[in-house]
Amino acid sequence: MSDNTLSSTTPATPVTQAAPATPAATPARRRTALRRASLVGGAAAGTVLLLAGPAFAHVTVQPGQAAKGDYATVDFKVPNEQDDASTVKVEVDLPADHPLASAMPQPVPGWDVKVTKSKLDKPIESHGEKLTEAVTKITWSGGKIEPGQFQQFPVSIGALPEDTDQLVFKALQTYDNKEVVRWIEPAKEGAPEPENPAPVLKLVDADKAGQDGGTDTASAQDGKGGTDAGRSTTAAADGGTDNTARVLGAVGIVVGVIGIGFGVFAGRRRSA
């Protein structure tokens, strides 16, 4: 048989092409996966911490409501918001549009207190007497609120007015780095909360105030501070709010750690 015949009848051997190999995870890809996981975890933690922050960020007056025409012992709760400075002075202005016949601060260990009285444009009556001056400012100084802490400043006030639904107390918070935070912005109904809202005490009818524990009957009788029971109720409510904030903050940290761990795990699987 000739060479031409052989070449025309013998089938060609097929060439098998190998499937393309799966590219191995490069260091760049692993770093990208880790960055994405870290961002997801950090964002989740940040979101939870932002939700927890408002629980103890502002200067507030507690309890938040009291009975019209009565006396009440309230706490001005001052949290320290800075990480590298301490609060060294707190000033609270009492409402000039509704002057109070009585405003007596309870001593706070480690703090000096100054009560400022001013002449009234229009005298007010208290227990059958006309008063021509009233307390317009209370200042606490000499103490220190460390970062991550708060302090309550109790004041017995009254008699509370009956012709308004709230009292606005403007406050100034001074830090040892000379920064002053002005809690003086009034909140407006239907509008977002201002950046530095002023503490507000809501005034309600006596039957509603009794449910909140804000009324101080003893003060109405002798003009002195409130009962221990009322102070304990306030402290318990404050503690519950702060505990909630701490729990939410811890959850945020845990979520962030889980996110970072997931990123490390995913990077290792890609490199395997």
Backbone bond lengths (Angstrom), bond angles and torsions (degrees), N, CA, C in turn:
res aa  C-N    CA-C-N  psi(-1)  N-CA   C-N-CA  omega(-1)  CA-C   N-CA-C  phi
1 M - - - 1.470 - - 1.517 107.04 -
2 S 1.352 114.51 138.29 1.470 118.58 -176.59 1.512 110.62 -78.61
3 D 1.304 115.76 165.64 1.464 121.60 179.97 1.499 111.03 -64.99
4 N 1.373 117.73 -32.17 1.453 119.81 -179.40 1.503 111.30 -68.50
5 T 1.328 116.95 -37.19 1.464 120.22 178.97 1.514 111.13 -66.55
6 L 1.324 117.12 -41.88 1.457 122.05 -179.00 1.526 111.04 -62.73
7 S 1.261 116.26 -42.18 1.465 118.74 -176.98 1.503 111.92 -71.91
8 S 1.338 119.63 -23.15 1.451 120.89 -179.48 1.503 113.38 -86.93
9 T 1.352 118.11 -19.37 1.456 120.32 -176.23 1.515 113.07 -104.60
10 T 1.312 120.81 -19.40 1.475 122.74 -177.64 1.522 109.53 -84.47
11 P 1.383 118.71 120.04 1.484 120.95 -178.75 1.518 111.52 -68.84
12 A 1.332 114.89 146.66 1.471 120.20 179.27 1.524 110.61 -76.97
13 T 1.287 115.60 140.37 1.476 120.58 179.19 1.519 109.42 -74.18
14 P 1.399 118.24 122.38 1.477 120.28 -177.97 1.529 111.25 -67.33
15 V 1.330 115.40 144.69 1.471 121.33 179.62 1.530 108.33 -99.84
16 T 1.312 116.64 120.21 1.474 122.34 -179.78 1.516 109.84 -90.29
17 Q 1.361 114.70 123.85 1.469 119.26 178.31 1.526 110.68 -91.13
18 A 1.302 116.15 133.51 1.472 120.94 179.47 1.520 110.43 -71.45
19 A 1.356 115.13 142.22 1.469 120.24 177.73 1.520 109.31 -65.18
20 P 1.348 116.12 143.96 1.472 118.25 -179.44 1.532 111.48 -62.67
21 A 1.282 115.37 135.10 1.473 120.50 -178.14 1.521 110.20 -71.69
22 T 1.336 114.33 142.93 1.469 119.27 176.69 1.519 109.42 -68.42
23 P 1.315 115.92 122.50 1.473 117.11 -177.68 1.530 111.65 -62.84
24 A 1.294 114.40 136.45 1.466 119.21 179.26 1.520 109.71 -73.39
25 A 1.319 114.32 151.47 1.465 118.98 179.43 1.523 109.06 -65.89
26 T 1.300 114.86 126.97 1.454 120.27 179.90 1.522 109.46 -86.67
27 P 1.323 116.47 159.32 1.468 118.38 176.95 1.525 112.26 -55.94
28 A 1.333 116.71 -34.74 1.468 119.32 179.94 1.514 111.10 -63.92
29 R 1.362 116.17 -42.04 1.465 119.24 179.33 1.522 111.33 -65.43
30 R 1.317 116.89 -39.03 1.462 119.16 179.37 1.534 110.72 -64.66
31 R 1.312 116.23 -40.58 1.458 118.92 178.42 1.525 111.66 -63.94
32 T 1.353 116.23 -38.28 1.463 120.00 178.50 1.523 110.90 -63.22
33 A 1.351 116.50 -42.79 1.464 119.77 179.28 1.523 111.44 -63.35
34 L 1.331 116.17 -40.00 1.459 119.24 179.22 1.525 111.35 -65.84
35 R 1.342 115.58 -40.44 1.465 118.26 179.39 1.517 111.06 -63.37
36 R 1.355 116.56 -42.26 1.460 119.60 179.69 1.523 111.46 -62.67
37 A 1.321 116.71 -44.16 1.464 119.68 -179.91 1.525 110.79 -64.60
38 S 1.341 116.36 -39.26 1.463 118.95 179.27 1.511 111.77 -64.89
39 L 1.352 115.76 -40.12 1.460 119.72 178.79 1.519 111.17 -63.63
40 V 1.349 116.70 -42.14 1.464 120.22 179.52 1.526 110.65 -63.07
41 G 1.348 115.76 -46.55 1.463 118.93 179.82 1.517 112.01 -64.24
42 G 1.339 116.29 -42.69 1.465 119.66 179.52 1.505 112.33 -64.05
43 A 1.349 116.59 -40.19 1.464 119.41 179.42 1.517 111.03 -64.59
44 A 1.336 116.35 -40.93 1.466 119.23 179.26 1.520 111.06 -64.46
45 A 1.339 116.54 -43.11 1.465 119.54 179.08 1.510 111.15 -64.32
46 G 1.342 116.28 -42.44 1.455 119.82 -179.96 1.509 112.33 -62.43
47 T 1.343 116.31 -39.04 1.461 119.55 179.78 1.519 111.00 -62.42
48 V 1.321 117.03 -44.11 1.460 120.12 -179.90 1.517 111.29 -65.92
49 L 1.339 116.94 -40.01 1.458 119.83 -179.91 1.518 111.44 -66.73
50 L 1.345 116.47 -35.28 1.457 118.90 176.58 1.521 110.79 -64.74
51 L 1.337 116.48 -36.85 1.455 119.42 177.66 1.518 111.17 -68.31
52 A 1.322 116.66 -32.33 1.465 119.31 -178.63 1.518 112.71 -78.55
53 G 1.354 117.04 -28.78 1.449 120.96 -173.79 1.503 115.39 -54.27
54 P 1.354 120.18 -51.25 1.452 120.33 -174.50 1.512 115.19 -59.22
55 A 1.339 118.49 -15.09 1.450 119.90 -177.47 1.514 111.95 -62.95
56 F 1.361 118.10 -27.62 1.447 117.90 -178.38 1.519 111.56 -141.89
57 A 1.371 117.72 26.82 1.447 120.58 -174.25 1.512 113.74 -87.26
58 H 1.334 119.51 -30.61 1.453 121.85 -171.49 1.525 111.69 -103.32
59 V 1.329 114.59 156.66 1.463 120.14 168.57 1.532 107.57 -74.46
60 T 1.311 117.33 127.35 1.460 121.27 -175.66 1.527 110.34 -133.68
61 V 1.337 115.05 164.58 1.455 121.18 173.38 1.531 107.10 -112.27
62 Q 1.324 116.26 129.83 1.461 121.16 -174.66 1.528 110.27 -134.31
63 P 1.353 117.53 144.62 1.449 126.58 -6.23 1.532 111.12 -63.31
64 G 1.311 115.65 163.02 1.451 119.85 -171.01 1.509 115.60 -77.84
65 Q 1.327 118.94 -3.83 1.461 120.19 179.47 1.527 110.88 -147.50
66 A 1.338 114.86 158.05 1.466 121.40 179.68 1.523 107.94 -151.22
67 A 1.334 115.67 168.77 1.464 121.26 -174.68 1.523 111.47 -84.78
68 K 1.309 115.54 137.55 1.463 121.15 175.45 1.527 109.57 -62.68
69 G 1.328 116.15 141.05 1.454 121.53 176.93 1.504 115.24 75.36
70 D 1.324 118.14 1.80 1.469 121.18 -176.18 1.524 110.28 -112.82
71 Y 1.330 116.59 -177.25 1.451 123.45 173.88 1.527 108.09 -105.86
72 A 1.333 116.43 154.63 1.460 120.06 179.44 1.517 109.66 -150.36
73 T 1.316 115.81 149.38 1.462 121.27 170.73 1.524 107.08 -104.38
74 V 1.327 115.40 118.69 1.465 120.56 -177.56 1.522 109.10 -119.07
75 D 1.320 115.38 157.89 1.460 122.04 176.89 1.524 108.95 -113.59
76 F 1.319 115.91 131.27 1.456 119.97 168.79 1.526 106.45 -92.20
77 K 1.315 115.18 109.50 1.460 120.71 -175.19 1.528 109.43 -94.23
78 V 1.338 115.57 120.68 1.466 121.54 -173.71 1.532 109.27 -119.41
79 P 1.325 118.29 106.69 1.468 120.78 175.39 1.522 110.79 -87.97
80 N 1.318 116.66 150.35 1.461 120.89 174.71 1.521 108.30 -90.98
81 E 1.326 116.59 118.08 1.462 120.81 -174.05 1.517 113.87 -92.77
82 Q 1.313 118.23 -15.36 1.462 120.36 -174.15 1.524 111.29 -94.99
83 D 1.347 114.89 149.53 1.462 120.23 -178.85 1.519 112.74 -87.27
84 D 1.338 117.40 -20.91 1.463 119.68 -174.26 1.527 112.53 -127.35
85 A 1.338 117.60 22.08 1.461 120.75 178.35 1.523 109.29 -148.83
86 S 1.337 115.68 154.72 1.460 121.44 -179.31 1.528 109.93 -113.99
87 T 1.333 115.46 148.36 1.462 120.83 175.15 1.523 108.94 -78.07
88 V 1.355 116.63 129.58 1.464 120.07 -176.64 1.535 112.49 -122.37
89 K 1.331 117.28 -8.42 1.466 118.97 177.71 1.526 110.28 -153.32
90 V 1.325 115.53 140.44 1.460 122.00 178.17 1.529 107.70 -131.93
91 E 1.323 116.03 127.24 1.464 121.57 177.77 1.530 108.92 -120.69
92 V 1.319 116.48 131.49 1.466 121.57 178.86 1.525 108.75 -123.32
93 D 1.324 115.81 122.16 1.466 121.19 175.93 1.525 109.20 -92.31
94 L 1.313 116.42 127.38 1.463 120.40 176.52 1.534 109.19 -82.64
95 P 1.326 117.14 149.48 1.470 120.05 -174.44 1.525 113.14 -61.84
96 A 1.327 115.63 124.83 1.462 120.68 -179.60 1.523 111.82 -78.08
97 D 1.336 117.33 -25.10 1.465 119.89 -178.93 1.518 112.50 -76.63
98 H 1.359 116.47 -18.52 1.467 121.43 176.04 1.525 108.31 -136.72
99 P 1.321 117.61 75.08 1.481 120.35 -177.49 1.515 112.21 -62.03
100 L 1.336 114.71 147.29 1.460 121.85 -178.68 1.519 109.89 -105.97
101 A 1.323 116.34 133.41 1.466 120.96 -179.05 1.520 111.42 -66.24
102 S 1.326 116.95 -30.58 1.462 120.94 -177.92 1.520 110.32 -134.88
103 A 1.336 116.32 133.24 1.462 122.80 173.84 1.519 107.44 -150.29
104 M 1.330 116.38 102.95 1.462 121.71 -174.33 1.524 110.49 -122.96
105 P 1.340 117.41 115.10 1.469 120.41 178.74 1.523 112.25 -75.75
106 Q 1.297 116.00 143.76 1.462 121.32 173.64 1.527 108.52 -85.44
107 P 1.323 119.38 137.59 1.471 120.43 179.86 1.531 111.91 -57.23
108 V 1.328 115.34 137.91 1.459 122.11 176.65 1.529 107.48 -116.85
109 P 1.328 118.97 120.30 1.465 121.36 -177.61 1.531 111.81 -53.59
110 G 1.330 115.45 130.54 1.460 120.84 177.55 1.515 114.57 88.90
111 W 1.337 117.28 -4.38 1.463 120.70 -176.84 1.529 110.36 -121.62
112 D 1.329 115.39 140.96 1.459 121.64 171.41 1.523 108.22 -94.73
113 V 1.334 116.51 145.57 1.460 120.06 -178.05 1.523 109.75 -126.05
114 K 1.329 115.39 139.50 1.462 121.80 178.18 1.525 108.28 -127.26
115 V 1.319 116.53 127.85 1.459 122.69 179.54 1.525 108.52 -107.13
116 T 1.329 116.14 123.91 1.467 121.49 -179.00 1.520 109.85 -107.80
117 K 1.338 115.73 127.44 1.459 121.44 176.66 1.522 110.26 -109.05
118 S 1.335 116.19 149.52 1.458 121.45 179.55 1.521 109.94 -135.79
119 K 1.330 115.11 154.96 1.457 120.89 176.58 1.530 110.17 -68.19
120 L 1.306 115.41 142.40 1.464 120.74 -179.80 1.525 110.43 -95.68
121 D 1.326 115.54 140.08 1.462 119.53 175.54 1.529 110.88 -65.81
122 K 1.336 114.28 -33.38 1.462 120.00 179.92 1.527 108.24 -132.31
123 P 1.313 119.47 121.40 1.475 121.23 -179.21 1.528 111.44 -60.23
124 I 1.317 115.12 151.83 1.464 121.10 176.19 1.517 109.08 -119.39
125 E 1.309 116.53 158.28 1.461 121.80 -179.81 1.515 110.50 -103.51
126 S 1.327 115.77 140.44 1.462 121.99 177.13 1.514 108.28 -146.56
127 H 1.334 116.46 118.09 1.465 122.52 -179.69 1.531 111.32 53.90
128 G 1.331 115.72 40.98 1.456 120.77 176.56 1.510 114.98 82.39
129 E 1.331 117.75 1.93 1.462 120.98 179.93 1.526 110.11 -113.75
130 K 1.331 115.59 147.71 1.451 121.12 175.99 1.526 109.84 -92.03
131 L 1.329 115.20 129.81 1.462 121.03 -179.79 1.522 109.10 -110.30
132 T 1.328 115.73 132.38 1.463 120.49 -178.92 1.524 112.93 -103.25
133 E 1.324 117.56 -3.94 1.456 121.60 175.54 1.529 109.63 -143.04
134 A 1.339 114.86 158.60 1.466 120.03 -178.16 1.523 109.05 -152.29
135 V 1.318 115.79 163.34 1.463 121.16 178.40 1.526 108.67 -69.89
136 T 1.312 115.74 127.53 1.466 120.42 179.73 1.528 112.86 -115.53
137 K 1.332 117.28 -16.21 1.469 119.36 179.60 1.522 109.91 -153.71
138 I 1.341 114.74 143.40 1.463 121.79 172.77 1.524 107.41 -126.57
139 T 1.344 116.62 130.17 1.462 121.55 -177.11 1.522 110.00 -123.74
140 W 1.332 116.26 129.26 1.461 122.38 174.62 1.525 108.17 -110.83
141 S 1.317 117.11 133.45 1.465 121.24 179.39 1.525 109.33 -151.40
142 G 1.338 115.42 173.98 1.464 119.78 177.71 1.508 114.23 88.43
143 G 1.324 118.22 -16.27 1.458 121.40 178.25 1.517 110.91 -101.12
144 K 1.311 116.30 -167.32 1.461 120.50 -178.54 1.519 109.74 -153.52
145 I 1.341 115.61 132.74 1.467 122.23 172.51 1.521 106.30 -108.98
146 E 1.314 116.39 109.87 1.459 121.55 -176.78 1.526 111.73 -72.46
147 P 1.350 117.95 160.32 1.464 120.70 174.69 1.526 111.64 -55.10
148 G 1.321 115.77 136.70 1.461 120.81 -179.75 1.512 114.11 82.37
149 Q 1.349 117.99 7.14 1.456 121.34 -179.01 1.529 110.28 -123.96
150 F 1.343 115.87 168.43 1.449 120.99 174.07 1.527 108.43 -139.65
151 Q 1.335 115.14 163.85 1.454 121.44 178.94 1.522 109.38 -136.44
152 Q 1.332 116.35 141.26 1.458 121.50 176.12 1.527 109.60 -106.47
153 F 1.340 115.41 135.51 1.449 122.20 -179.65 1.532 108.22 -117.91
154 P 1.343 118.38 101.28 1.473 121.51 -175.89 1.532 112.18 -78.49
155 V 1.337 114.80 141.01 1.460 121.53 177.39 1.522 108.68 -141.34
156 S 1.331 116.06 133.52 1.463 121.00 173.49 1.527 107.52 -92.84
157 I 1.340 116.91 124.64 1.460 121.26 -176.08 1.530 110.78 -129.91
158 G 1.334 115.57 153.75 1.455 120.63 176.92 1.533 110.58 159.89
159 A 1.286 117.34 178.11 1.448 123.26 -13.39 1.532 108.95 -71.43
160 L 1.325 116.11 140.08 1.447 120.89 -176.88 1.528 110.28 -71.88
161 P 1.322 117.43 141.35 1.465 120.33 -176.78 1.524 112.17 -65.78
162 E 1.319 115.04 155.16 1.463 121.35 179.90 1.527 112.53 -107.85
163 D 1.336 116.79 -3.33 1.461 119.88 -176.58 1.517 113.76 -106.28
164 T 1.326 117.11 20.19 1.458 120.95 176.43 1.517 109.25 -147.78
165 D 1.316 116.50 159.89 1.468 121.14 -178.96 1.517 112.86 -100.70
166 Q 1.325 117.71 -1.68 1.458 118.96 179.03 1.527 110.98 -162.35
167 L 1.331 114.39 157.93 1.455 122.24 172.63 1.532 107.84 -121.76
168 V 1.326 116.24 132.02 1.461 121.58 -179.08 1.528 108.67 -106.32
169 F 1.326 116.02 122.97 1.459 122.21 179.18 1.534 108.39 -110.41
170 K 1.314 116.73 113.57 1.456 119.83 177.54 1.531 109.45 -83.85
171 A 1.341 115.78 138.27 1.466 119.99 -174.48 1.524 110.83 -131.98
172 L 1.338 114.91 146.92 1.466 122.54 174.59 1.526 108.20 -119.72
173 Q 1.322 115.92 132.37 1.461 122.31 -179.39 1.523 108.72 -118.22
174 T 1.335 116.68 117.63 1.466 121.05 -176.74 1.521 110.26 -107.68
175 Y 1.355 115.76 133.05 1.469 122.01 178.59 1.530 109.80 -101.29
176 D 1.336 115.61 163.28 1.460 119.42 -179.20 1.524 112.76 -74.22
177 N 1.334 118.35 -4.89 1.462 121.33 172.07 1.530 111.38 -94.60
178 K 1.343 115.87 13.79 1.466 124.75 176.65 1.528 114.16 78.62
179 E 1.315 117.50 -0.53 1.471 119.46 177.87 1.529 109.83 -74.99
180 V 1.331 116.15 139.10 1.464 122.21 179.28 1.530 108.38 -121.73
181 V 1.322 116.12 123.60 1.464 121.45 176.84 1.524 107.28 -101.45
182 R 1.321 116.26 125.74 1.468 122.03 -175.66 1.534 109.61 -102.01
183 W 1.300 115.48 105.74 1.461 121.20 177.36 1.533 108.01 -90.39
184 I 1.331 115.92 76.40 1.468 120.41 -169.97 1.531 113.04 -130.70
185 E 1.318 118.31 0.23 1.459 119.98 -174.93 1.529 110.62 -83.63
186 P 1.317 117.94 123.08 1.474 119.68 178.37 1.521 111.08 -74.97
187 A 1.327 115.72 141.20 1.463 120.84 176.70 1.522 109.28 -82.15
188 K 1.333 116.39 139.32 1.459 121.49 179.72 1.521 109.71 -112.06
189 E 1.321 115.35 136.74 1.456 120.73 -177.30 1.527 110.56 -62.37
190 G 1.334 115.69 130.70 1.458 121.21 179.48 1.507 114.33 84.13
191 A 1.337 118.17 -5.47 1.461 121.94 179.72 1.528 109.99 -106.30
192 P 1.339 117.12 156.54 1.468 119.32 177.21 1.523 111.50 -60.56
193 E 1.319 116.04 153.38 1.456 120.19 179.45 1.523 110.17 -63.66
194 P 1.320 118.76 132.86 1.469 120.04 178.88 1.521 111.61 -65.14
195 E 1.315 115.32 164.86 1.465 120.18 -177.07 1.523 111.60 -65.86
196 N 1.335 117.07 -39.79 1.464 121.57 179.89 1.529 109.79 -126.05
197 P 1.339 116.70 75.00 1.468 119.32 -175.62 1.527 112.51 -69.77
198 A 1.316 115.38 145.07 1.465 120.78 176.30 1.532 109.42 -78.25
199 P 1.330 118.09 144.90 1.470 120.52 175.76 1.528 110.51 -61.65
200 V 1.333 115.86 137.60 1.462 121.50 -176.91 1.525 109.77 -128.50
201 L 1.334 115.65 130.96 1.462 122.14 174.01 1.521 107.91 -107.46
202 K 1.323 116.92 115.75 1.462 121.21 179.15 1.530 109.61 -80.18
203 L 1.314 115.75 139.24 1.460 121.64 179.72 1.518 109.45 -110.83
204 V 1.336 115.63 128.86 1.461 121.33 -177.17 1.524 108.92 -131.16
205 D 1.328 115.15 171.65 1.461 120.30 176.40 1.526 109.74 -63.77
206 A 1.324 116.29 155.07 1.462 121.39 -173.92 1.526 112.64 -58.44
207 D 1.338 118.10 -37.77 1.470 119.36 -178.12 1.520 112.07 -66.60
208 K 1.327 118.46 -30.43 1.462 121.22 178.03 1.524 111.03 -80.52
209 A 1.330 117.26 -35.88 1.466 120.28 -178.27 1.514 111.51 -65.75
210 G 1.334 118.29 -30.10 1.454 121.19 -179.20 1.514 112.59 -62.41
211 Q 1.345 117.07 -25.23 1.460 120.35 -179.83 1.516 111.64 -75.93
212 D 1.347 117.09 -21.49 1.455 120.49 -176.30 1.528 112.70 -95.05
213 G 1.329 117.81 -19.28 1.463 119.71 179.34 1.513 113.47 82.81
214 G 1.373 118.06 13.24 1.453 119.59 -176.71 1.509 113.51 -85.37
215 T 1.336 119.61 -18.37 1.458 121.33 -176.93 1.516 111.13 -78.70
216 D 1.335 115.37 139.64 1.460 121.51 179.94 1.520 108.16 -116.97
217 T 1.332 117.08 92.99 1.457 121.35 -177.59 1.517 111.49 -64.36
218 A 1.320 117.65 -37.14 1.462 121.03 -179.12 1.524 111.18 -60.49
219 S 1.322 117.24 -36.88 1.461 120.62 -179.85 1.512 110.71 -64.85
220 A 1.336 117.07 -36.46 1.457 120.32 -178.99 1.524 110.72 -66.54
221 Q 1.336 117.52 -25.99 1.452 120.67 -176.82 1.520 112.71 -87.09
222 D 1.352 116.77 -41.29 1.455 117.73 -174.77 1.521 114.09 -124.88
223 G 1.334 117.00 1.66 1.458 119.89 176.82 1.507 114.19 71.63
224 K 1.323 118.42 17.28 1.456 121.22 -179.22 1.514 109.99 -109.13
225 G 1.324 114.59 -174.14 1.452 120.41 -173.08 1.505 113.38 -66.32
226 G 1.350 114.61 174.28 1.463 121.35 -174.46 1.506 112.94 -80.72
227 T 1.316 115.82 177.56 1.454 122.25 -177.55 1.511 110.29 -81.31
228 D 1.350 115.87 158.23 1.453 120.41 177.57 1.514 110.73 -65.27
229 A 1.321 117.56 -33.30 1.470 120.20 -178.97 1.511 110.37 -61.62
230 G 1.339 116.20 -43.74 1.455 119.24 179.36 1.517 111.43 -63.67
231 R 1.350 117.41 -39.62 1.455 120.69 179.21 1.509 111.02 -65.94
232 S 1.346 116.84 -37.41 1.456 119.73 179.68 1.509 110.92 -66.53
233 T 1.334 117.01 -39.60 1.464 120.14 179.15 1.510 110.47 -61.80
234 T 1.335 116.16 -43.83 1.459 120.06 179.87 1.513 110.76 -63.27
235 A 1.334 116.97 -44.83 1.459 120.11 -179.07 1.514 111.12 -62.57
236 A 1.331 117.20 -38.72 1.458 120.24 179.55 1.514 110.69 -64.50
237 A 1.326 117.00 -41.99 1.465 119.93 179.46 1.519 110.64 -64.67
238 D 1.347 117.10 -41.64 1.452 120.50 179.05 1.518 110.79 -63.13
239 G 1.344 115.66 -42.67 1.450 119.12 -179.43 1.510 112.17 -61.67
240 G 1.340 116.82 -38.17 1.458 119.85 179.19 1.507 111.73 -63.66
241 T 1.351 117.18 -41.08 1.458 120.71 179.47 1.520 111.09 -64.87
242 D 1.333 116.85 -44.67 1.452 119.94 -179.10 1.525 111.43 -66.30
243 N 1.337 117.18 -38.96 1.455 119.74 178.11 1.514 111.18 -62.46
244 T 1.341 117.20 -40.16 1.459 120.27 177.85 1.513 110.52 -60.53
245 A 1.331 116.46 -43.15 1.459 120.22 179.87 1.530 110.81 -62.45
246 R 1.337 116.51 -42.72 1.464 119.53 -179.60 1.524 111.24 -64.84
247 V 1.339 116.88 -40.27 1.470 120.43 179.22 1.518 110.28 -62.64
248 L 1.336 116.94 -45.90 1.456 120.13 179.58 1.526 111.28 -62.48
249 G 1.328 116.67 -39.11 1.449 119.43 177.75 1.520 111.70 -63.46
250 A 1.347 117.04 -42.01 1.463 120.65 178.67 1.522 111.06 -63.99
251 V 1.329 116.52 -40.23 1.467 120.14 177.88 1.521 110.31 -60.85
252 G 1.339 116.42 -41.12 1.459 119.82 179.04 1.516 111.86 -60.77
253 I 1.339 117.25 -42.23 1.455 120.51 179.24 1.520 110.73 -64.49
254 V 1.332 117.05 -42.65 1.465 120.88 179.67 1.522 110.58 -61.98
255 V 1.334 116.80 -43.88 1.466 120.22 179.29 1.522 110.33 -60.49
256 G 1.337 116.67 -40.89 1.455 119.88 179.33 1.516 111.55 -63.22
257 V 1.339 117.16 -43.22 1.468 120.97 179.31 1.519 110.95 -63.00
258 I 1.347 116.53 -41.73 1.469 120.52 178.74 1.520 110.17 -61.22
259 G 1.351 116.65 -41.68 1.457 120.13 179.93 1.513 111.99 -62.31
260 I 1.343 116.71 -43.23 1.458 119.72 178.76 1.523 110.68 -65.60
261 G 1.348 116.99 -41.89 1.457 120.38 178.20 1.513 112.11 -60.88
262 F 1.335 116.54 -40.25 1.458 120.30 178.28 1.521 110.50 -62.87
263 G 1.337 116.67 -38.19 1.450 119.42 179.45 1.510 111.62 -64.98
264 V 1.356 117.70 -42.38 1.455 121.06 177.44 1.520 111.01 -61.68
265 F 1.343 117.01 -43.52 1.465 121.44 179.60 1.517 111.04 -61.48
266 A 1.351 115.61 -44.45 1.466 119.57 -178.83 1.518 110.63 -64.44
267 G 1.344 116.65 -39.10 1.466 118.72 179.30 1.521 112.22 -63.96
268 R 1.340 116.49 -38.34 1.462 119.13 178.94 1.526 111.50 -67.11
269 R 1.319 117.63 -38.38 1.466 119.68 178.91 1.514 110.79 -65.04
270 R 1.316 117.38 -37.77 1.465 119.52 178.69 1.510 111.59 -65.02
271 S 1.337 116.34 -35.59 1.467 119.80 -176.68 1.519 111.78 -80.44
272 A 1.375 117.27 -14.78 1.474 119.95 -177.79 1.527 111.37 -72.37
